[in-house]
Amino acid sequence: MLAKEQLDRINELVRKQRSEGLTPEEASEQKDLREKYIKAFRSGMRNHIEGMKIVDPEGQDVTPEKLKEIQKDKGIHNRD
């Protein structure tokens, strides 16, 4: 995730954009910060999903094979 200072800056730029508008430099900074935020979010979401184990109501592991392979490669949920 991004540092708190970067998140605060994103929010500050949004407020300024809504109230008085941004300079070209600020708009560029805003774009860069948003791209960093999206990249960090996607990375975190990917790690979260790749760490999941899906179990049906009977307690059987029904994790998709593709996900099991990713987990095996990363050493997550060691499998036989």
Protein Blocks (a to p, Z undefined) as FASTA:
>chain_A
ZZfklmmmmmmmmmmmmmnopafklmmmmmmmmmmmmmmmmmmmmmmmmmpccddfkopa
cbdfklmmmmmmnopaiaZZ
